[in-house]
Amino acid sequence: MLDQLTDQHYLSDERFVEMFVRAKAERGQGPVRIGHELRDKGVDAALIEAALDADAAHWTASARAVLARKFPAAAADFPERAKRMRFLEYRGFTRKQIAAALKGGDDE
C-alpha cells in the first residue's frame, strides 16, 4: 500500500518537506529552527538543505516582517536591539539574516 502511494506521488518526503517549510515560514519561523525540527523528524539532510535553500532569498524579508509585527517602532538603545536579536534568534534566523533585518538592508 505504501509503495503504491509513493509510486503515485501521494506519499513523498519531498512534498512533506516543502509543505512543512512553507507552513513554518508562514508562521514566522526561520531556517535554523525549521531545519532542527525536520532533523528531529528523521528527514534526510539533503532534502532539508534543498528545501531551505530554495527559499533562501525570502529569509531576510521574513525576519524583517516578523520583527516589524512584534516591534513596530525602531529600537531606541542597545538593550532593546539585543532583545530583538534574541527574539529573531529564538525564531530560528541566522545571525546574518538578523543583522540584515535589524539594519533594514537586503543582504542575505
Backbone hydrogen bonds, N-H to C=O, Kabsch-Sander energy under -0.5 kcal/mol:
donor,donor_aa,acceptor,acceptor_aa,energy
5,L,1,M,-2.2
6,T,2,L,-2.5
7,D,3,D,-2.7
8,Q,4,Q,-1.8
9,H,6,T,-1.3
10,Y,5,L,-2.5
11,L,5,L,-1.4
12,S,10,Y,-0.5
16,F,12,S,-2.2
17,V,13,D,-2.8
18,E,14,E,-2.5
19,M,15,R,-2.6
20,F,16,F,-2.7
21,V,17,V,-2.8
22,R,18,E,-2.2
23,A,19,M,-2.6
24,K,20,F,-2.5
25,A,21,V,-2.6
26,E,22,R,-2.1
27,R,23,A,-1.0
28,G,25,A,-1.5
29,Q,24,K,-2.2
30,G,91,R,-3.0
32,V,92,G,-2.6
34,I,30,G,-2.2
35,G,31,P,-2.3
36,H,32,V,-2.1
37,E,33,R,-2.2
38,L,34,I,-2.3
39,R,35,G,-2.4
40,D,36,H,-2.2
41,K,37,E,-1.1
42,G,39,R,-1.4
43,V,38,L,-2.1
48,I,44,D,-1.9
49,E,45,A,-2.6
50,A,46,A,-2.2
51,A,47,L,-2.3
52,L,48,I,-2.5
53,D,49,E,-2.4
54,A,50,A,-1.5
55,D,51,A,-0.8
56,A,53,D,-1.4
58,H,55,D,-1.7
59,W,55,D,-0.7
59,W,56,A,-0.7
62,S,58,H,-2.4
63,A,59,W,-2.5
64,R,60,T,-2.4
65,A,61,A,-2.2
66,V,62,S,-2.6
67,L,63,A,-2.3
68,A,64,R,-2.2
69,R,65,A,-2.0
70,K,66,V,-2.1
71,F,67,L,-3.1
81,R,77,D,-2.0
82,A,78,F,-2.9
83,K,79,P,-1.9
84,R,80,E,-1.7
85,M,81,R,-2.2
86,R,82,A,-2.5
87,F,83,K,-2.0
88,L,84,R,-2.4
89,E,85,M,-2.4
90,Y,86,R,-2.6
91,R,87,F,-1.7
92,G,88,L,-0.7
92,G,89,E,-0.9
93,F,88,L,-2.0
98,I,94,T,-2.4
99,A,95,R,-2.6
100,A,96,K,-2.1
101,A,97,Q,-2.3
102,L,98,I,-2.5
103,K,99,A,-2.0
104,G,100,A,-1.2
105,G,100,A,-1.2
